[in-house]
Amino acid sequence: MARRRQIYEGKAKILYEGPEPGTLIQYFKDDATAFNNQKKGTINGKGVLNNRISEHLFTLLDLIGVPTHFIRRLNMREQLIRQVEIVPIEVMVRNVAAGTLSKRLGIEEGTKLPRTIIEYALKDDALGDPMISDEHIAAFGWASQEEMHDIQDLAIRVNDFLCGLFAGVNIRLVDFKLEFGRHWDNDWSRIILADEISPDCCRLWDMQSNEKLDKDRFRRDLGGEVEAYQEVARRLGLLPEGGDTAVLDLESHRKRRGR
């Protein structure tokens, strides 16, 4: 295989030049980070699981009319995606008090919020991804008012759909992070969903026990990270009972060979 040109490497993924103009290959790593990259580690098999889970969720969102960068999964760790200009804003959608929201406002973790809250942070690791407001976004031109309307509308649609989807498999969607990008067609662009949706960027709790099935297990040194990610995949029907990431590897191998 010819050596591919690397476009970008982030904390959890690498982007390579795609096979066609306007496409990229997104590679999912096993690297795990927390607290703005202050804590680092590895969760073996995480990239395989996140690739599969994100593919599943993006495919379902596409079916309900949410535009995304996802084109198709290539193998156990890679996706073919549309190239976008990432809007430098992280969008946090919160349904239940947890994490930084609980700390900032003194709300007990696990408290159901009276309404869904959308917050924004500037994508800047050097600054620690600081919280920003609509006023900051408008003043510094990070996104237009029309783009922010699209981002807010899409975030709410994604939240409504995912809350129902996860509730159907006995998982509470506590909060999650989204990223959006501008997909250009000559001089015209539209906002589409980008990045990933996986246990890396969602807080997912078992509805009965409140067991954490997400990256908080790494953040808080709870252990069992791989098992938690596998449980999410299993409940979504992506991993058979008793299966592990090796099953996903085998499935990917069979698809490539056309079996």
TORKOL-4160 file (C-alpha; in steps of 0.2 Angstrom, whole numbers, padded with zeros to 4 digits, m for minus):
259
<pt num="1" X="0000" Y="0000" Z="0000"/>
<pt num="2" X="0007" Y="0017" Z="m0005"/>
<pt num="3" X="0011" Y="0028" Z="0010"/>
<pt num="4" X="m0003" Y="0040" Z="0014"/>
<pt num="5" X="0000" Y="0059" Z="0018"/>
<pt num="6" X="m0005" Y="0063" Z="0036"/>
<pt num="7" X="m0015" Y="0079" Z="0037"/>
<pt num="8" X="m0018" Y="0080" Z="0056"/>
<pt num="9" X="m0015" Y="0071" Z="0072"/>
<pt num="10" X="m0026" Y="0074" Z="0087"/>
<pt num="11" X="m0028" Y="0066" Z="0104"/>
<pt num="12" X="m0039" Y="0051" Z="0098"/>
<pt num="13" X="m0038" Y="0051" Z="0079"/>
<pt num="14" X="m0027" Y="0054" Z="0064"/>
<pt num="15" X="m0033" Y="0061" Z="0048"/>
<pt num="16" X="m0025" Y="0055" Z="0031"/>
<pt num="17" X="m0027" Y="0061" Z="0014"/>
<pt num="18" X="m0042" Y="0052" Z="0006"/>
<pt num="19" X="m0043" Y="0043" Z="m0011"/>
<pt num="20" X="m0053" Y="0056" Z="m0019"/>
<pt num="21" X="m0053" Y="0075" Z="m0018"/>
<pt num="22" X="m0063" Y="0082" Z="m0004"/>
<pt num="23" X="m0061" Y="0066" Z="0006"/>
<pt num="24" X="m0051" Y="0061" Z="0021"/>
<pt num="25" X="m0047" Y="0044" Z="0030"/>
<pt num="26" X="m0050" Y="0045" Z="0049"/>
<pt num="27" X="m0040" Y="0033" Z="0059"/>
<pt num="28" X="m0046" Y="0029" Z="0077"/>
<pt num="29" X="m0031" Y="0027" Z="0090"/>
<pt num="30" X="m0031" Y="0018" Z="0107"/>
<pt num="31" X="m0024" Y="0033" Z="0115"/>
<pt num="32" X="m0034" Y="0040" Z="0129"/>
<pt num="33" X="m0032" Y="0058" Z="0137"/>
<pt num="34" X="m0041" Y="0068" Z="0150"/>
<pt num="35" X="m0041" Y="0085" Z="0158"/>
<pt num="36" X="m0035" Y="0094" Z="0143"/>
<pt num="37" X="m0021" Y="0081" Z="0139"/>
<pt num="38" X="m0014" Y="0082" Z="0157"/>
<pt num="39" X="m0018" Y="0063" Z="0160"/>
<pt num="40" X="m0013" Y="0051" Z="0146"/>
<pt num="41" X="m0014" Y="0032" Z="0144"/>
<pt num="42" X="m0020" Y="0019" Z="0132"/>
<pt num="43" X="m0036" Y="0009" Z="0131"/>
<pt num="44" X="m0032" Y="m0006" Z="0121"/>
<pt num="45" X="m0046" Y="m0009" Z="0107"/>
<pt num="46" X="m0054" Y="0008" Z="0110"/>
<pt num="47" X="m0051" Y="0014" Z="0093"/>
<pt num="48" X="m0059" Y="m0002" Z="0085"/>
<pt num="49" X="m0074" Y="0000" Z="0096"/>
<pt num="50" X="m0076" Y="0019" Z="0094"/>
<pt num="51" X="m0075" Y="0017" Z="0075"/>
<pt num="52" X="m0089" Y="0004" Z="0075"/>
<pt num="53" X="m0100" Y="0014" Z="0087"/>
<pt num="54" X="m0097" Y="0031" Z="0078"/>
<pt num="55" X="m0101" Y="0023" Z="0062"/>
<pt num="56" X="m0117" Y="0015" Z="0068"/>
<pt num="57" X="m0123" Y="0032" Z="0076"/>
<pt num="58" X="m0118" Y="0043" Z="0061"/>
<pt num="59" X="m0127" Y="0031" Z="0049"/>
<pt num="60" X="m0143" Y="0032" Z="0060"/>
<pt num="61" X="m0142" Y="0051" Z="0061"/>
<pt num="62" X="m0140" Y="0051" Z="0042"/>
<pt num="63" X="m0156" Y="0041" Z="0040"/>
<pt num="64" X="m0166" Y="0055" Z="0050"/>
<pt num="65" X="m0159" Y="0069" Z="0039"/>
<pt num="66" X="m0144" Y="0075" Z="0050"/>
<pt num="67" X="m0130" Y="0079" Z="0038"/>
<pt num="68" X="m0113" Y="0072" Z="0043"/>
<pt num="69" X="m0095" Y="0070" Z="0037"/>
<pt num="70" X="m0097" Y="0051" Z="0037"/>
<pt num="71" X="m0096" Y="0041" Z="0021"/>
<pt num="72" X="m0092" Y="0023" Z="0026"/>
<pt num="73" X="m0081" Y="0013" Z="0037"/>
<pt num="74" X="m0066" Y="0006" Z="0028"/>
<pt num="75" X="m0059" Y="m0007" Z="0041"/>
<pt num="76" X="m0058" Y="m0009" Z="0059"/>
<pt num="77" X="m0050" Y="0007" Z="0063"/>
<pt num="78" X="m0053" Y="0019" Z="0048"/>
<pt num="79" X="m0068" Y="0028" Z="0041"/>
<pt num="80" X="m0069" Y="0038" Z="0024"/>
<pt num="81" X="m0076" Y="0055" Z="0028"/>
<pt num="82" X="m0080" Y="0071" Z="0019"/>
<pt num="83" X="m0067" Y="0085" Z="0021"/>
<pt num="84" X="m0073" Y="0099" Z="0031"/>
<pt num="85" X="m0067" Y="0116" Z="0038"/>
<pt num="86" X="m0070" Y="0113" Z="0057"/>
<pt num="87" X="m0079" Y="0126" Z="0066"/>
<pt num="88" X="m0067" Y="0130" Z="0081"/>
<pt num="89" X="m0081" Y="0127" Z="0094"/>
<pt num="90" X="m0085" Y="0112" Z="0105"/>
<pt num="91" X="m0103" Y="0110" Z="0108"/>
<pt num="92" X="m0108" Y="0102" Z="0124"/>
<pt num="93" X="m0126" Y="0096" Z="0126"/>
<pt num="94" X="m0131" Y="0092" Z="0144"/>
<pt num="95" X="m0146" Y="0083" Z="0150"/>
<pt num="96" X="m0140" Y="0078" Z="0168"/>
<pt num="97" X="m0128" Y="0087" Z="0179"/>
<pt num="98" X="m0111" Y="0079" Z="0179"/>
<pt num="99" X="m0092" Y="0084" Z="0177"/>
<pt num="100" X="m0088" Y="0102" Z="0175"/>
<pt num="101" X="m0106" Y="0108" Z="0176"/>
<pt num="102" X="m0108" Y="0100" Z="0193"/>
<pt num="103" X="m0091" Y="0108" Z="0199"/>
<pt num="104" X="m0095" Y="0125" Z="0192"/>
<pt num="105" X="m0112" Y="0127" Z="0198"/>
<pt num="106" X="m0112" Y="0116" Z="0214"/>
<pt num="107" X="m0126" Y="0105" Z="0207"/>
<pt num="108" X="m0125" Y="0087" Z="0214"/>
<pt num="109" X="m0120" Y="0075" Z="0200"/>
<pt num="110" X="m0134" Y="0065" Z="0193"/>
<pt num="111" X="m0147" Y="0079" Z="0195"/>
<pt num="112" X="m0159" Y="0079" Z="0180"/>
<pt num="113" X="m0158" Y="0097" Z="0173"/>
<pt num="114" X="m0175" Y="0106" Z="0171"/>
<pt num="115" X="m0171" Y="0108" Z="0152"/>
<pt num="116" X="m0157" Y="0103" Z="0140"/>
<pt num="117" X="m0142" Y="0115" Z="0141"/>
<pt num="118" X="m0131" Y="0119" Z="0127"/>
<pt num="119" X="m0114" Y="0126" Z="0131"/>
<pt num="120" X="m0099" Y="0131" Z="0120"/>
<pt num="121" X="m0080" Y="0130" Z="0122"/>
<pt num="122" X="m0066" Y="0137" Z="0111"/>
<pt num="123" X="m0056" Y="0122" Z="0103"/>
<pt num="124" X="m0039" Y="0127" Z="0110"/>
<pt num="125" X="m0029" Y="0115" Z="0120"/>
<pt num="126" X="m0016" Y="0128" Z="0125"/>
<pt num="127" X="m0030" Y="0138" Z="0133"/>
<pt num="128" X="m0038" Y="0123" Z="0141"/>
<pt num="129" X="m0053" Y="0124" Z="0129"/>
<pt num="130" X="m0061" Y="0139" Z="0138"/>
<pt num="131" X="m0080" Y="0141" Z="0140"/>
<pt num="132" X="m0087" Y="0154" Z="0128"/>
<pt num="133" X="m0104" Y="0163" Z="0124"/>
<pt num="134" X="m0114" Y="0167" Z="0109"/>
<pt num="135" X="m0107" Y="0185" Z="0111"/>
<pt num="136" X="m0089" Y="0179" Z="0110"/>
<pt num="137" X="m0093" Y="0168" Z="0095"/>
<pt num="138" X="m0101" Y="0183" Z="0086"/>
<pt num="139" X="m0088" Y="0196" Z="0091"/>
<pt num="140" X="m0073" Y="0186" Z="0086"/>
<pt num="141" X="m0081" Y="0178" Z="0070"/>
<pt num="142" X="m0079" Y="0160" Z="0074"/>
<pt num="143" X="m0096" Y="0156" Z="0066"/>
<pt num="144" X="m0110" Y="0167" Z="0059"/>
<pt num="145" X="m0127" Y="0169" Z="0067"/>
<pt num="146" X="m0134" Y="0158" Z="0053"/>
<pt num="147" X="m0121" Y="0144" Z="0056"/>
<pt num="148" X="m0125" Y="0145" Z="0075"/>
<pt num="149" X="m0143" Y="0143" Z="0072"/>
<pt num="150" X="m0139" Y="0127" Z="0061"/>
<pt num="151" X="m0127" Y="0121" Z="0075"/>
<pt num="152" X="m0140" Y="0123" Z="0089"/>
<pt num="153" X="m0154" Y="0115" Z="0079"/>
<pt num="154" X="m0143" Y="0100" Z="0074"/>
<pt num="155" X="m0137" Y="0098" Z="0092"/>
<pt num="156" X="m0155" Y="0097" Z="0098"/>
<pt num="157" X="m0160" Y="0085" Z="0085"/>
<pt num="158" X="m0145" Y="0074" Z="0088"/>
<pt num="159" X="m0149" Y="0075" Z="0107"/>
<pt num="160" X="m0167" Y="0070" Z="0105"/>
<pt num="161" X="m0163" Y="0055" Z="0094"/>
<pt num="162" X="m0149" Y="0049" Z="0104"/>
<pt num="163" X="m0158" Y="0050" Z="0121"/>
<pt num="164" X="m0172" Y="0039" Z="0114"/>
<pt num="165" X="m0159" Y="0027" Z="0106"/>
<pt num="166" X="m0149" Y="0025" Z="0121"/>
<pt num="167" X="m0164" Y="0024" Z="0133"/>
<pt num="168" X="m0170" Y="0009" Z="0122"/>
<pt num="169" X="m0155" Y="m0001" Z="0127"/>
<pt num="170" X="m0156" Y="0005" Z="0146"/>
<pt num="171" X="m0142" Y="0019" Z="0145"/>
<pt num="172" X="m0145" Y="0037" Z="0150"/>
<pt num="173" X="m0137" Y="0050" Z="0139"/>
<pt num="174" X="m0130" Y="0062" Z="0153"/>
<pt num="175" X="m0121" Y="0074" Z="0141"/>
<pt num="176" X="m0110" Y="0073" Z="0126"/>
<pt num="177" X="m0098" Y="0084" Z="0115"/>
<pt num="178" X="m0101" Y="0088" Z="0096"/>
<pt num="179" X="m0090" Y="0096" Z="0083"/>
<pt num="180" X="m0096" Y="0103" Z="0067"/>
<pt num="181" X="m0088" Y="0108" Z="0051"/>
<pt num="182" X="m0091" Y="0118" Z="0035"/>
<pt num="183" X="m0093" Y="0107" Z="0020"/>
<pt num="184" X="m0089" Y="0118" Z="0005"/>
<pt num="185" X="m0096" Y="0117" Z="m0013"/>
<pt num="186" X="m0087" Y="0130" Z="m0023"/>
<pt num="187" X="m0091" Y="0147" Z="m0014"/>
<pt num="188" X="m0105" Y="0139" Z="m0004"/>
<pt num="189" X="m0104" Y="0130" Z="0013"/>
<pt num="190" X="m0116" Y="0121" Z="0024"/>
<pt num="191" X="m0114" Y="0115" Z="0042"/>
<pt num="192" X="m0113" Y="0097" Z="0045"/>
<pt num="193" X="m0109" Y="0085" Z="0060"/>
<pt num="194" X="m0091" Y="0080" Z="0061"/>
<pt num="195" X="m0078" Y="0071" Z="0072"/>
<pt num="196" X="m0086" Y="0056" Z="0081"/>
<pt num="197" X="m0099" Y="0051" Z="0093"/>
<pt num="198" X="m0093" Y="0037" Z="0105"/>
<pt num="199" X="m0090" Y="0034" Z="0124"/>
<pt num="200" X="m0075" Y="0045" Z="0122"/>
<pt num="201" X="m0086" Y="0060" Z="0120"/>
<pt num="202" X="m0102" Y="0055" Z="0129"/>
<pt num="203" X="m0107" Y="0052" Z="0147"/>
<pt num="204" X="m0117" Y="0036" Z="0146"/>
<pt num="205" X="m0124" Y="0028" Z="0163"/>
<pt num="206" X="m0133" Y="0012" Z="0165"/>
<pt num="207" X="m0151" Y="0018" Z="0169"/>
<pt num="208" X="m0153" Y="0007" Z="0184"/>
<pt num="209" X="m0136" Y="0006" Z="0193"/>
<pt num="210" X="m0129" Y="0023" Z="0186"/>
<pt num="211" X="m0113" Y="0013" Z="0181"/>
<pt num="212" X="m0102" Y="0023" Z="0170"/>
<pt num="213" X="m0100" Y="0016" Z="0153"/>
<pt num="214" X="m0089" Y="0030" Z="0146"/>
<pt num="215" X="m0072" Y="0038" Z="0147"/>
<pt num="216" X="m0075" Y="0044" Z="0165"/>
<pt num="217" X="m0069" Y="0027" Z="0170"/>
<pt num="218" X="m0052" Y="0032" Z="0163"/>
<pt num="219" X="m0053" Y="0050" Z="0170"/>
<pt num="220" X="m0058" Y="0044" Z="0188"/>
<pt num="221" X="m0047" Y="0029" Z="0188"/>
<pt num="222" X="m0062" Y="0017" Z="0190"/>
<pt num="223" X="m0054" Y="0004" Z="0179"/>
<pt num="224" X="m0064" Y="m0007" Z="0167"/>
<pt num="225" X="m0063" Y="0005" Z="0152"/>
<pt num="226" X="m0063" Y="m0008" Z="0138"/>
<pt num="227" X="m0077" Y="m0018" Z="0146"/>
<pt num="228" X="m0088" Y="m0002" Z="0147"/>
<pt num="229" X="m0085" Y="0002" Z="0129"/>
<pt num="230" X="m0088" Y="m0016" Z="0124"/>
<pt num="231" X="m0105" Y="m0015" Z="0134"/>
<pt num="232" X="m0111" Y="0000" Z="0125"/>
<pt num="233" X="m0107" Y="m0009" Z="0108"/>
<pt num="234" X="m0115" Y="m0025" Z="0114"/>
<pt num="235" X="m0131" Y="m0016" Z="0119"/>
<pt num="236" X="m0132" Y="m0007" Z="0102"/>
<pt num="237" X="m0131" Y="m0024" Z="0094"/>
<pt num="238" X="m0113" Y="m0021" Z="0087"/>
<pt num="239" X="m0105" Y="m0035" Z="0098"/>
<pt num="240" X="m0112" Y="m0052" Z="0102"/>
<pt num="241" X="m0114" Y="m0057" Z="0120"/>
<pt num="242" X="m0097" Y="m0063" Z="0126"/>
<pt num="243" X="m0089" Y="m0055" Z="0112"/>
<pt num="244" X="m0074" Y="m0043" Z="0112"/>
<pt num="245" X="m0065" Y="m0032" Z="0099"/>
<pt num="246" X="m0058" Y="m0047" Z="0091"/>
<pt num="247" X="m0075" Y="m0051" Z="0084"/>
<pt num="248" X="m0076" Y="m0034" Z="0076"/>
<pt num="249" X="m0058" Y="m0037" Z="0069"/>
<pt num="250" X="m0064" Y="m0053" Z="0061"/>
<pt num="251" X="m0080" Y="m0045" Z="0054"/>
<pt num="252" X="m0070" Y="m0032" Z="0046"/>
<pt num="253" X="m0058" Y="m0045" Z="0039"/>
<pt num="254" X="m0072" Y="m0055" Z="0031"/>
<pt num="255" X="m0080" Y="m0039" Z="0023"/>
<pt num="256" X="m0064" Y="m0034" Z="0015"/>
<pt num="257" X="m0063" Y="m0052" Z="0008"/>
<pt num="258" X="m0081" Y="m0051" Z="0002"/>
<pt num="259" X="m0086" Y="m0067" Z="0012"/>
